Amino acid sequence: MNGDRTTQALARIEAALARLEAAAGNAAGHRRSAADLARLQARHHKLREAVNDGLQQLDLLIETAQG
């Protein structure tokens, strides 16, 4: 009976370790996602600035053409 309890305890420990490893993998995936999101936000900001600059140049060109 003592061997059976030891086997059950080891099985529970192994299951807990598997859950910990899965949770650690999910956390690493979340950090990657956060880093990807930060890169996308920075790219969006640069693109938005470029579009705003282009629109300002277009407005100036239109104003100049209308004289």
mmCIF file of the N, C-alpha and C atoms, coordinates in Angstrom:
data_MODEL
# 
_entry.id   MODEL 
# 
loop_
_atom_site.group_PDB 
_atom_site.id 
_atom_site.type_symbol 
_atom_site.label_atom_id 
_atom_site.label_alt_id 
_atom_site.label_comp_id 
_atom_site.label_asym_id 
_atom_site.label_entity_id 
_atom_site.label_seq_id 
_atom_site.pdbx_PDB_ins_code 
_atom_site.Cartn_x 
_atom_site.Cartn_y 
_atom_site.Cartn_z 
_atom_site.occupancy 
_atom_site.B_iso_or_equiv 
_atom_site.pdbx_formal_charge 
_atom_site.auth_seq_id 
_atom_site.auth_comp_id 
_atom_site.auth_asym_id 
_atom_site.auth_atom_id 
_atom_site.pdbx_PDB_model_num 
ATOM 1   N N  . MET A 1 1  ? 0.818  -1.196 0.000   1.00 0.00 ? 1  MET A N  1 
ATOM 2   C CA . MET A 1 1  ? 0.000  0.000  0.000   1.00 0.00 ? 1  MET A CA 1 
ATOM 3   C C  . MET A 1 1  ? 0.862  1.261  0.000   1.00 0.00 ? 1  MET A C  1 
ATOM 4   N N  . ASN A 1 2  ? 1.977  1.197  0.731   1.00 0.00 ? 2  ASN A N  1 
ATOM 5   C CA . ASN A 1 2  ? 2.857  2.357  0.787   1.00 0.00 ? 2  ASN A CA 1 
ATOM 6   C C  . ASN A 1 2  ? 3.427  2.673  -0.598  1.00 0.00 ? 2  ASN A C  1 
ATOM 7   N N  . GLY A 1 3  ? 3.761  1.628  -1.369  1.00 0.00 ? 3  GLY A N  1 
ATOM 8   C CA . GLY A 1 3  ? 4.257  1.824  -2.730  1.00 0.00 ? 3  GLY A CA 1 
ATOM 9   C C  . GLY A 1 3  ? 3.206  2.442  -3.619  1.00 0.00 ? 3  GLY A C  1 
ATOM 10  N N  . ASP A 1 4  ? 1.947  2.069  -3.411  1.00 0.00 ? 4  ASP A N  1 
ATOM 11  C CA . ASP A 1 4  ? 0.847  2.624  -4.187  1.00 0.00 ? 4  ASP A CA 1 
ATOM 12  C C  . ASP A 1 4  ? 0.681  4.115  -3.902  1.00 0.00 ? 4  ASP A C  1 
ATOM 13  N N  . ARG A 1 5  ? 0.799  4.500  -2.651  1.00 0.00 ? 5  ARG A N  1 
ATOM 14  C CA . ARG A 1 5  ? 0.689  5.916  -2.280  1.00 0.00 ? 5  ARG A CA 1 
ATOM 15  C C  . ARG A 1 5  ? 1.843  6.719  -2.866  1.00 0.00 ? 5  ARG A C  1 
ATOM 16  N N  . THR A 1 6  ? 3.025  6.103  -2.877  1.00 0.00 ? 6  THR A N  1 
ATOM 17  C CA . THR A 1 6  ? 4.187  6.772  -3.458  1.00 0.00 ? 6  THR A CA 1 
ATOM 18  C C  . THR A 1 6  ? 3.984  6.970  -4.959  1.00 0.00 ? 6  THR A C  1 
ATOM 19  N N  . THR A 1 7  ? 3.476  5.962  -5.618  1.00 0.00 ? 7  THR A N  1 
ATOM 20  C CA . THR A 1 7  ? 3.210  6.057  -7.052  1.00 0.00 ? 7  THR A CA 1 
ATOM 21  C C  . THR A 1 7  ? 2.176  7.141  -7.336  1.00 0.00 ? 7  THR A C  1 
ATOM 22  N N  . GLN A 1 8  ? 1.129  7.200  -6.522  1.00 0.00 ? 8  GLN A N  1 
ATOM 23  C CA . GLN A 1 8  ? 0.101  8.223  -6.700  1.00 0.00 ? 8  GLN A CA 1 
ATOM 24  C C  . GLN A 1 8  ? 0.677  9.625  -6.459  1.00 0.00 ? 8  GLN A C  1 
ATOM 25  N N  . ALA A 1 9  ? 1.519  9.741  -5.436  1.00 0.00 ? 9  ALA A N  1 
ATOM 26  C CA . ALA A 1 9  ? 2.138  11.035 -5.138  1.00 0.00 ? 9  ALA A CA 1 
ATOM 27  C C  . ALA A 1 9  ? 3.030  11.481 -6.289  1.00 0.00 ? 9  ALA A C  1 
ATOM 28  N N  . LEU A 1 10 ? 3.814  10.552 -6.827  1.00 0.00 ? 10 LEU A N  1 
ATOM 29  C CA . LEU A 1 10 ? 4.676  10.883 -7.966  1.00 0.00 ? 10 LEU A CA 1 
ATOM 30  C C  . LEU A 1 10 ? 3.849  11.277 -9.189  1.00 0.00 ? 10 LEU A C  1 
ATOM 31  N N  . ALA A 1 11 ? 2.744  10.601 -9.404  1.00 0.00 ? 11 ALA A N  1 
ATOM 32  C CA . ALA A 1 11 ? 1.865  10.939 -10.530 1.00 0.00 ? 11 ALA A CA 1 
ATOM 33  C C  . ALA A 1 11 ? 1.297  12.345 -10.359 1.00 0.00 ? 11 ALA A C  1 
ATOM 34  N N  . ARG A 1 12 ? 0.907  12.692 -9.135  1.00 0.00 ? 12 ARG A N  1 
ATOM 35  C CA . ARG A 1 12 ? 0.379  14.050 -8.884  1.00 0.00 ? 12 ARG A CA 1 
ATOM 36  C C  . ARG A 1 12 ? 1.469  15.097 -9.095  1.00 0.00 ? 12 ARG A C  1 
ATOM 37  N N  . ILE A 1 13 ? 2.692  14.782 -8.656  1.00 0.00 ? 13 ILE A N  1 
ATOM 38  C CA . ILE A 1 13 ? 3.811  15.716 -8.845  1.00 0.00 ? 13 ILE A CA 1 
ATOM 39  C C  . ILE A 1 13 ? 4.093  15.908 -10.334 1.00 0.00 ? 13 ILE A C  1 
ATOM 40  N N  . GLU A 1 14 ? 4.103  14.818 -11.081 1.00 0.00 ? 14 GLU A N  1 
ATOM 41  C CA . GLU A 1 14 ? 4.337  14.910 -12.525 1.00 0.00 ? 14 GLU A CA 1 
ATOM 42  C C  . GLU A 1 14 ? 3.235  15.718 -13.208 1.00 0.00 ? 14 GLU A C  1 
ATOM 43  N N  . ALA A 1 15 ? 2.002  15.537 -12.785 1.00 0.00 ? 15 ALA A N  1 
ATOM 44  C CA . ALA A 1 15 ? 0.887  16.293 -13.366 1.00 0.00 ? 15 ALA A CA 1 
ATOM 45  C C  . ALA A 1 15 ? 1.033  17.778 -13.044 1.00 0.00 ? 15 ALA A C  1 
ATOM 46  N N  . ALA A 1 16 ? 1.450  18.070 -11.810 1.00 0.00 ? 16 ALA A N  1 
ATOM 47  C CA . ALA A 1 16 ? 1.645  19.472 -11.420 1.00 0.00 ? 16 ALA A CA 1 
ATOM 48  C C  . ALA A 1 16 ? 2.772  20.098 -12.230 1.00 0.00 ? 16 ALA A C  1 
ATOM 49  N N  . LEU A 1 17 ? 3.844  19.353 -12.430 1.00 0.00 ? 17 LEU A N  1 
ATOM 50  C CA . LEU A 1 17 ? 4.949  19.864 -13.249 1.00 0.00 ? 17 LEU A CA 1 
ATOM 51  C C  . LEU A 1 17 ? 4.500  20.125 -14.685 1.00 0.00 ? 17 LEU A C  1 
ATOM 52  N N  . ALA A 1 18 ? 3.689  19.259 -15.210 1.00 0.00 ? 18 ALA A N  1 
ATOM 53  C CA . ALA A 1 18 ? 3.174  19.456 -16.574 1.00 0.00 ? 18 ALA A CA 1 
ATOM 54  C C  . ALA A 1 18 ? 2.330  20.729 -16.648 1.00 0.00 ? 18 ALA A C  1 
ATOM 55  N N  . ARG A 1 19 ? 1.508  20.953 -15.612 1.00 0.00 ? 19 ARG A N  1 
ATOM 56  C CA . ARG A 1 19 ? 0.693  22.177 -15.592 1.00 0.00 ? 19 ARG A CA 1 
ATOM 57  C C  . ARG A 1 19 ? 1.575  23.414 -15.487 1.00 0.00 ? 19 ARG A C  1 
ATOM 58  N N  . LEU A 1 20 ? 2.638  23.340 -14.670 1.00 0.00 ? 20 LEU A N  1 
ATOM 59  C CA . LEU A 1 20 ? 3.562  24.470 -14.537 1.00 0.00 ? 20 LEU A CA 1 
ATOM 60  C C  . LEU A 1 20 ? 4.269  24.762 -15.860 1.00 0.00 ? 20 LEU A C  1 
ATOM 61  N N  . GLU A 1 21 ? 4.714  23.708 -16.535 1.00 0.00 ? 21 GLU A N  1 
ATOM 62  C CA . GLU A 1 21 ? 5.376  23.896 -17.824 1.00 0.00 ? 21 GLU A CA 1 
ATOM 63  C C  . GLU A 1 21 ? 4.435  24.506 -18.848 1.00 0.00 ? 21 GLU A C  1 
ATOM 64  N N  . ALA A 1 22 ? 3.198  24.064 -18.843 1.00 0.00 ? 22 ALA A N  1 
ATOM 65  C CA . ALA A 1 22 ? 2.206  24.626 -19.775 1.00 0.00 ? 22 ALA A CA 1 
ATOM 66  C C  . ALA A 1 22 ? 1.950  26.092 -19.458 1.00 0.00 ? 22 ALA A C  1 
ATOM 67  N N  . ALA A 1 23 ? 1.846  26.416 -18.179 1.00 0.00 ? 23 ALA A N  1 
ATOM 68  C CA . ALA A 1 23 ? 1.615  27.810 -17.781 1.00 0.00 ? 23 ALA A CA 1 
ATOM 69  C C  . ALA A 1 23 ? 2.811  28.675 -18.159 1.00 0.00 ? 23 ALA A C  1 
ATOM 70  N N  . ALA A 1 24 ? 4.013  28.166 -17.986 1.00 0.00 ? 24 ALA A N  1 
ATOM 71  C CA . ALA A 1 24 ? 5.210  28.919 -18.355 1.00 0.00 ? 24 ALA A CA 1 
ATOM 72  C C  . ALA A 1 24 ? 5.252  29.143 -19.862 1.00 0.00 ? 24 ALA A C  1 
ATOM 73  N N  . GLY A 1 25 ? 4.851  28.141 -20.629 1.00 0.00 ? 25 GLY A N  1 
ATOM 74  C CA . GLY A 1 25 ? 4.802  28.294 -22.082 1.00 0.00 ? 25 GLY A CA 1 
ATOM 75  C C  . GLY A 1 25 ? 3.793  29.345 -22.496 1.00 0.00 ? 25 GLY A C  1 
ATOM 76  N N  . ASN A 1 26 ? 2.641  29.376 -21.823 1.00 0.00 ? 26 ASN A N  1 
ATOM 77  C CA . ASN A 1 26 ? 1.623  30.381 -22.125 1.00 0.00 ? 26 ASN A CA 1 
ATOM 78  C C  . ASN A 1 26 ? 2.118  31.777 -21.786 1.00 0.00 ? 26 ASN A C  1 
ATOM 79  N N  . ALA A 1 27 ? 2.848  31.901 -20.673 1.00 0.00 ? 27 ALA A N  1 
ATOM 80  C CA . ALA A 1 27 ? 3.384  33.208 -20.278 1.00 0.00 ? 27 ALA A CA 1 
ATOM 81  C C  . ALA A 1 27 ? 4.403  33.691 -21.303 1.00 0.00 ? 27 ALA A C  1 
ATOM 82  N N  . ALA A 1 28 ? 5.255  32.781 -21.793 1.00 0.00 ? 28 ALA A N  1 
ATOM 83  C CA . ALA A 1 28 ? 6.238  33.164 -22.809 1.00 0.00 ? 28 ALA A CA 1 
ATOM 84  C C  . ALA A 1 28 ? 5.541  33.585 -24.087 1.00 0.00 ? 28 ALA A C  1 
ATOM 85  N N  . GLY A 1 29 ? 4.479  32.889 -24.459 1.00 0.00 ? 29 GLY A N  1 
ATOM 86  C CA . GLY A 1 29 ? 3.707  33.267 -25.639 1.00 0.00 ? 29 GLY A CA 1 
ATOM 87  C C  . GLY A 1 29 ? 3.062  34.620 -25.471 1.00 0.00 ? 29 GLY A C  1 
ATOM 88  N N  . HIS A 1 30 ? 2.610  34.916 -24.263 1.00 0.00 ? 30 HIS A N  1 
ATOM 89  C CA . HIS A 1 30 ? 1.992  36.217 -23.995 1.00 0.00 ? 30 HIS A CA 1 
ATOM 90  C C  . HIS A 1 30 ? 3.021  37.326 -24.112 1.00 0.00 ? 30 HIS A C  1 
ATOM 91  N N  . ARG A 1 31 ? 4.242  37.090 -23.619 1.00 0.00 ? 31 ARG A N  1 
ATOM 92  C CA . ARG A 1 31 ? 5.290  38.106 -23.736 1.00 0.00 ? 31 ARG A CA 1 
ATOM 93  C C  . ARG A 1 31 ? 5.618  38.348 -25.195 1.00 0.00 ? 31 ARG A C  1 
ATOM 94  N N  . ARG A 1 32 ? 5.658  37.278 -25.991 1.00 0.00 ? 32 ARG A N  1 
ATOM 95  C CA . ARG A 1 32 ? 5.910  37.461 -27.422 1.00 0.00 ? 32 ARG A CA 1 
ATOM 96  C C  . ARG A 1 32 ? 4.794  38.275 -28.048 1.00 0.00 ? 32 ARG A C  1 
ATOM 97  N N  . SER A 1 33 ? 3.578  37.995 -27.660 1.00 0.00 ? 33 SER A N  1 
ATOM 98  C CA . SER A 1 33 ? 2.447  38.731 -28.208 1.00 0.00 ? 33 SER A CA 1 
ATOM 99  C C  . SER A 1 33 ? 2.515  40.200 -27.819 1.00 0.00 ? 33 SER A C  1 
ATOM 100 N N  . ALA A 1 34 ? 2.906  40.470 -26.588 1.00 0.00 ? 34 ALA A N  1 
ATOM 101 C CA . ALA A 1 34 ? 3.028  41.859 -26.137 1.00 0.00 ? 34 ALA A CA 1 
ATOM 102 C C  . ALA A 1 34 ? 4.122  42.575 -26.929 1.00 0.00 ? 34 ALA A C  1 
ATOM 103 N N  . ALA A 1 35 ? 5.227  41.877 -27.192 1.00 0.00 ? 35 ALA A N  1 
ATOM 104 C CA . ALA A 1 35 ? 6.309  42.477 -27.972 1.00 0.00 ? 35 ALA A CA 1 
ATOM 105 C C  . ALA A 1 35 ? 5.847  42.723 -29.407 1.00 0.00 ? 35 ALA A C  1 
ATOM 106 N N  . ASP A 1 36 ? 5.112  41.778 -29.969 1.00 0.00 ? 36 ASP A N  1 
ATOM 107 C CA . ASP A 1 36 ? 4.569  41.960 -31.320 1.00 0.00 ? 36 ASP A CA 1 
ATOM 108 C C  . ASP A 1 36 ? 3.616  43.144 -31.362 1.00 0.00 ? 36 ASP A C  1 
ATOM 109 N N  . LEU A 1 37 ? 2.788  43.267 -30.347 1.00 0.00 ? 37 LEU A N  1 
ATOM 110 C CA . LEU A 1 37 ? 1.847  44.378 -30.282 1.00 0.00 ? 37 LEU A CA 1 
ATOM 111 C C  . LEU A 1 37 ? 2.586  45.711 -30.198 1.00 0.00 ? 37 LEU A C  1 
ATOM 112 N N  . ALA A 1 38 ? 3.640  45.758 -29.404 1.00 0.00 ? 38 ALA A N  1 
ATOM 113 C CA . ALA A 1 38 ? 4.423  46.991 -29.278 1.00 0.00 ? 38 ALA A CA 1 
ATOM 114 C C  . ALA A 1 38 ? 5.046  47.374 -30.613 1.00 0.00 ? 38 ALA A C  1 
ATOM 115 N N  . ARG A 1 39 ? 5.562  46.368 -31.352 1.00 0.00 ? 39 ARG A N  1 
ATOM 116 C CA . ARG A 1 39 ? 6.128  46.657 -32.679 1.00 0.00 ? 39 ARG A CA 1 
ATOM 117 C C  . ARG A 1 39 ? 5.060  47.168 -33.637 1.00 0.00 ? 39 ARG A C  1 
ATOM 118 N N  . LEU A 1 40 ? 3.885  46.553 -33.606 1.00 0.00 ? 40 LEU A N  1 
ATOM 119 C CA . LEU A 1 40 ? 2.800  46.995 -34.476 1.00 0.00 ? 40 LEU A CA 1 
ATOM 120 C C  . LEU A 1 40 ? 2.340  48.407 -34.125 1.00 0.00 ? 40 LEU A C  1 
ATOM 121 N N  . GLN A 1 41 ? 2.295  48.716 -32.838 1.00 0.00 ? 41 GLN A N  1 
ATOM 122 C CA . GLN A 1 41 ? 1.898  50.065 -32.422 1.00 0.00 ? 41 GLN A CA 1 
ATOM 123 C C  . GLN A 1 41 ? 2.916  51.097 -32.889 1.00 0.00 ? 41 GLN A C  1 
ATOM 124 N N  . ALA A 1 42 ? 4.200  50.773 -32.777 1.00 0.00 ? 42 ALA A N  1 
ATOM 125 C CA . ALA A 1 42 ? 5.237  51.696 -33.244 1.00 0.00 ? 42 ALA A CA 1 
ATOM 126 C C  . ALA A 1 42 ? 5.146  51.891 -34.755 1.00 0.00 ? 42 ALA A C  1 
ATOM 127 N N  . ARG A 1 43 ? 4.907  50.809 -35.477 1.00 0.00 ? 43 ARG A N  1 
ATOM 128 C CA . ARG A 1 43 ? 4.769  50.903 -36.939 1.00 0.00 ? 43 ARG A CA 1 
ATOM 129 C C  . ARG A 1 43 ? 3.548  51.740 -37.303 1.00 0.00 ? 43 ARG A C  1 
ATOM 130 N N  . HIS A 1 44 ? 2.443  51.515 -36.588 1.00 0.00 ? 44 HIS A N  1 
ATOM 131 C CA . HIS A 1 44 ? 1.220  52.285 -36.835 1.00 0.00 ? 44 HIS A CA 1 
ATOM 132 C C  . HIS A 1 44 ? 1.480  53.776 -36.613 1.00 0.00 ? 44 HIS A C  1 
ATOM 133 N N  . HIS A 1 45 ? 2.202  54.086 -35.546 1.00 0.00 ? 45 HIS A N  1 
ATOM 134 C CA . HIS A 1 45 ? 2.497  55.490 -35.236 1.00 0.00 ? 45 HIS A CA 1 
ATOM 135 C C  . HIS A 1 45 ? 3.321  56.125 -36.365 1.00 0.00 ? 45 HIS A C  1 
ATOM 136 N N  . LYS A 1 46 ? 4.337  55.410 -36.852 1.00 0.00 ? 46 LYS A N  1 
ATOM 137 C CA . LYS A 1 46 ? 5.162  55.935 -37.945 1.00 0.00 ? 46 LYS A CA 1 
ATOM 138 C C  . LYS A 1 46 ? 4.347  56.121 -39.216 1.00 0.00 ? 46 LYS A C  1 
ATOM 139 N N  . LEU A 1 47 ? 3.504  55.129 -39.529 1.00 0.00 ? 47 LEU A N  1 
ATOM 140 C CA . LEU A 1 47 ? 2.673  55.240 -40.731 1.00 0.00 ? 47 LEU A CA 1 
ATOM 141 C C  . LEU A 1 47 ? 1.686  56.400 -40.610 1.00 0.00 ? 47 LEU A C  1 
ATOM 142 N N  . ARG A 1 48 ? 1.126  56.563 -39.422 1.00 0.00 ? 48 ARG A N  1 
ATOM 143 C CA . ARG A 1 48 ? 0.180  57.655 -39.202 1.00 0.00 ? 48 ARG A CA 1 
ATOM 144 C C  . ARG A 1 48 ? 0.856  59.008 -39.397 1.00 0.00 ? 48 ARG A C  1 
ATOM 145 N N  . GLU A 1 49 ? 2.083  59.135 -38.884 1.00 0.00 ? 49 GLU A N  1 
ATOM 146 C CA . GLU A 1 49 ? 2.835  60.381 -39.074 1.00 0.00 ? 49 GLU A CA 1 
ATOM 147 C C  . GLU A 1 49 ? 3.127  60.623 -40.554 1.00 0.00 ? 49 GLU A C  1 
ATOM 148 N N  . ALA A 1 50 ? 3.484  59.565 -41.261 1.00 0.00 ? 50 ALA A N  1 
ATOM 149 C CA . ALA A 1 50 ? 3.782  59.700 -42.686 1.00 0.00 ? 50 ALA A CA 1 
ATOM 150 C C  . ALA A 1 50 ? 2.540  60.139 -43.457 1.00 0.00 ? 50 ALA A C  1 
ATOM 151 N N  . VAL A 1 51 ? 1.391  59.580 -43.135 1.00 0.00 ? 51 VAL A N  1 
ATOM 152 C CA . VAL A 1 51 ? 0.143  59.960 -43.803 1.00 0.00 ? 51 VAL A CA 1 
ATOM 153 C C  . VAL A 1 51 ? -0.197 61.411 -43.490 1.00 0.00 ? 51 VAL A C  1 
ATOM 154 N N  . ASN A 1 52 ? -0.050 61.801 -42.220 1.00 0.00 ? 52 ASN A N  1 
ATOM 155 C CA . ASN A 1 52 ? -0.329 63.194 -41.846 1.00 0.00 ? 52 ASN A CA 1 
ATOM 156 C C  . ASN A 1 52 ? 0.588  64.149 -42.595 1.00 0.00 ? 52 ASN A C  1 
ATOM 157 N N  . ASP A 1 53 ? 1.886  63.803 -42.696 1.00 0.00 ? 53 ASP A N  1 
ATOM 158 C CA . ASP A 1 53 ? 2.814  64.648 -43.443 1.00 0.00 ? 53 ASP A CA 1 
ATOM 159 C C  . ASP A 1 53 ? 2.403  64.743 -44.912 1.00 0.00 ? 53 ASP A C  1 
ATOM 160 N N  . GLY A 1 54 ? 2.020  63.622 -45.485 1.00 0.00 ? 54 GLY A N  1 
ATOM 161 C CA . GLY A 1 54 ? 1.589  63.615 -46.879 1.00 0.00 ? 54 GLY A CA 1 
ATOM 162 C C  . GLY A 1 54 ? 0.352  64.477 -47.093 1.00 0.00 ? 54 GLY A C  1 
ATOM 163 N N  . LEU A 1 55 ? -0.594 64.392 -46.170 1.00 0.00 ? 55 LEU A N  1 
ATOM 164 C CA . LEU A 1 55 ? -1.812 65.205 -46.285 1.00 0.00 ? 55 LEU A CA 1 
ATOM 165 C C  . LEU A 1 55 ? -1.504 66.689 -46.141 1.00 0.00 ? 55 LEU A C  1 
ATOM 166 N N  . GLN A 1 56 ? -0.593 67.034 -45.250 1.00 0.00 ? 56 GLN A N  1 
ATOM 167 C CA . GLN A 1 56 ? -0.215 68.441 -45.106 1.00 0.00 ? 56 GLN A CA 1 
ATOM 168 C C  . GLN A 1 56 ? 0.440  68.956 -46.383 1.00 0.00 ? 56 GLN A C  1 
ATOM 169 N N  . GLN A 1 57 ? 1.289  68.151 -46.990 1.00 0.00 ? 57 GLN A N  1 
ATOM 170 C CA . GLN A 1 57 ? 1.921  68.553 -48.240 1.00 0.00 ? 57 GLN A CA 1 
ATOM 171 C C  . GLN A 1 57 ? 0.883  68.706 -49.351 1.00 0.00 ? 57 GLN A C  1 
ATOM 172 N N  . LEU A 1 58 ? -0.072 67.801 -49.370 1.00 0.00 ? 58 LEU A N  1 
ATOM 173 C CA . LEU A 1 58 ? -1.136 67.876 -50.365 1.00 0.00 ? 58 LEU A CA 1 
ATOM 174 C C  . LEU A 1 58 ? -1.968 69.143 -50.168 1.00 0.00 ? 58 LEU A C  1 
ATOM 175 N N  . ASP A 1 59 ? -2.320 69.456 -48.930 1.00 0.00 ? 59 ASP A N  1 
ATOM 176 C CA . ASP A 1 59 ? -3.069 70.676 -48.632 1.00 0.00 ? 59 ASP A CA 1 
ATOM 177 C C  . ASP A 1 59 ? -2.299 71.911 -49.098 1.00 0.00 ? 59 ASP A C  1 
ATOM 178 N N  . LEU A 1 60 ? -0.999 71.928 -48.829 1.00 0.00 ? 60 LEU A N  1 
ATOM 179 C CA . LEU A 1 60 ? -0.177 73.061 -49.248 1.00 0.00 ? 60 LEU A CA 1 
ATOM 180 C C  . LEU A 1 60 ? -0.135 73.171 -50.763 1.00 0.00 ? 60 LEU A C  1 
ATOM 181 N N  . LEU A 1 61 ? -0.023 72.042 -51.445 1.00 0.00 ? 61 LEU A N  1 
ATOM 182 C CA . LEU A 1 61 ? 0.012  72.035 -52.900 1.00 0.00 ? 61 LEU A CA 1 
ATOM 183 C C  . LEU A 1 61 ? -1.314 72.543 -53.470 1.00 0.00 ? 61 LEU A C  1 
ATOM 184 N N  . ILE A 1 62 ? -2.419 72.120 -52.894 1.00 0.00 ? 62 ILE A N  1 
ATOM 185 C CA . ILE A 1 62 ? -3.743 72.559 -53.351 1.00 0.00 ? 62 ILE A CA 1 
ATOM 186 C C  . ILE A 1 62 ? -3.892 74.065 -53.132 1.00 0.00 ? 62 ILE A C  1 
ATOM 187 N N  . GLU A 1 63 ? -3.496 74.524 -51.963 1.00 0.00 ? 63 GLU A N  1 
ATOM 188 C CA . GLU A 1 63 ? -3.595 75.962 -51.666 1.00 0.00 ? 63 GLU A CA 1 
ATOM 189 C C  . GLU A 1 63 ? -2.749 76.777 -52.643 1.00 0.00 ? 63 GLU A C  1 
ATOM 190 N N  . THR A 1 64 ? -1.555 76.266 -52.938 1.00 0.00 ? 64 THR A N  1 
ATOM 191 C CA . THR A 1 64 ? -0.661 76.970 -53.862 1.00 0.00 ? 64 THR A CA 1 
ATOM 192 C C  . THR A 1 64 ? -1.251 76.982 -55.272 1.00 0.00 ? 64 THR A C  1 
ATOM 193 N N  . ALA A 1 65 ? -1.854 75.892 -55.684 1.00 0.00 ? 65 ALA A N  1 
ATOM 194 C CA . ALA A 1 65 ? -2.432 75.792 -57.026 1.00 0.00 ? 65 ALA A CA 1 
ATOM 195 C C  . ALA A 1 65 ? -3.652 76.699 -57.164 1.00 0.00 ? 65 ALA A C  1 
ATOM 196 N N  . GLN A 1 66 ? -4.408 76.868 -56.074 1.00 0.00 ? 66 GLN A N  1 
ATOM 197 C CA . GLN A 1 66 ? -5.599 77.716 -56.133 1.00 0.00 ? 66 GLN A CA 1 
ATOM 198 C C  . GLN A 1 66 ? -5.213 79.193 -56.129 1.00 0.00 ? 66 GLN A C  1 
ATOM 199 N N  . GLY A 1 67 ? -4.027 79.473 -55.644 1.00 0.00 ? 67 GLY A N  1 
ATOM 200 C CA . GLY A 1 67 ? -3.449 80.800 -55.664 1.00 0.00 ? 67 GLY A CA 1 
ATOM 201 C C  . GLY A 1 67 ? -4.168 81.808 -54.909 1.00 0.00 ? 67 GLY A C  1 
# 
